[in-house]
């Protein structure tokens, strides 16, 4: 019987499929900080946004945290723009459709 391999091996997502225009296979594992196979230098890179501890694919703009932060920032901007539009529309609605206190009383 063979020896059991209990260690974790590097699993590159580009091992069997294309990553943008980078062909599958030919992975080049990189040793980093005592980790035998930290990441694949052919298909992956350190986060370009400065998160030194995160690895992302070369066709991505950043790691999961950076992408999530960008999405949250754009969502906040959209919500702020929507609230300003709603406030402007509400001001027009109150002018054209006054409440009971602003209407003339009937005789």
C-alpha positions in Angstrom: 0.0 0.0 0.0 1.3 3.5 -0.8 1.9 6.4 1.5 -1.1 8.6 2.3 -0.7 12.2 1.2 -2.3 14.3 3.9 -0.8 17.7 2.8 -2.8 20.2 0.8 -1.7 20.6 -2.8 -2.0 23.8 -4.7 -5.2 23.8 -6.9 -4.9 26.3 -9.7 -8.1 27.2 -11.4 -6.2 27.5 -14.7 -5.1 23.9 -14.6 -7.8 22.6 -16.9 -9.5 25.7 -18.3 -8.6 29.0 -20.0 -8.1 32.1 -17.9 -8.7 35.0 -20.2 -6.1 34.5 -23.0 -3.8 32.3 -20.9 -3.8 28.7 -21.9 -4.6 25.9 -19.5 -1.9 23.9 -17.8 1.8 24.7 -17.5 1.3 26.0 -14.0 4.4 27.4 -12.2 3.8 27.2 -8.5 5.6 29.8 -6.4 7.0 29.3 -2.9 6.2 32.1 -0.5 6.6 32.5 3.3 7.2 28.8 3.9 4.2 27.7 1.9 5.3 25.1 -0.7 2.7 26.0 -3.4 1.3 29.4 -2.5 0.0 30.3 -6.0 0.5 29.8 -9.7 2.6 32.6 -11.3 1.2 31.7 -14.8 -2.5 32.1 -14.0 -2.6 34.0 -10.7 -1.0 37.2 -9.2 -0.9 39.1 -6.0 -3.8 41.6 -5.7 -2.9 44.7 -7.8 -4.8 46.9 -5.4 -2.3 46.4 -2.6 -3.8 43.5 -0.6 -0.5 41.7 -0.4 -2.0 38.7 1.4 -4.6 38.0 -1.3 -4.2 36.2 -4.6 -6.5 36.8 -7.6 -6.6 35.5 -11.2 -4.7 37.6 -13.8 -7.9 38.5 -15.6 -9.6 39.9 -12.5 -9.3 43.6 -11.4 -8.7 42.6 -7.8 -9.2 40.0 -5.1 -12.7 39.2 -3.7 -12.4 41.9 -1.0 -11.4 44.6 -3.4 -14.2 43.7 -5.9 -16.7 43.7 -3.0 -15.5 47.1 -1.8 -15.8 48.5 -5.3 -19.4 47.2 -5.6 -20.4 48.6 -2.2 -18.9 52.0 -3.1 -20.8 52.1 -6.4 -24.0 51.0 -4.6 -23.6 53.8 -2.1 -23.1 56.3 -4.9 -26.3 55.0 -6.7 -28.3 55.2 -3.5 -27.1 58.8 -2.8 -28.0 59.8 -6.3 -31.4 58.1 -6.0 -32.2 59.9 -2.7 -31.4 63.3 -4.2 -33.6 62.5 -7.2 -36.4 61.4 -4.8 -36.1 64.6 -2.8 -36.4 66.7 -5.9 -39.4 64.7 -7.2 -41.1 65.0 -3.8 -40.7 68.8 -3.7 -42.4 69.0 -7.1 -45.1 66.6 -6.1 -45.9 68.6 -3.0 -46.2 71.8 -5.1 -48.5 70.3 -7.7 -50.5 68.1 -5.3 -50.9 70.2 -2.1 -52.2 68.6 1.0 -55.6 69.4 2.6 -54.2 72.2 4.7 -53.1 74.2 1.6 -56.3 73.7 -0.4 -59.0 76.4 -0.4 -61.9 75.5 1.8 -65.3 74.9 0.2 -68.2 77.4 0.9 
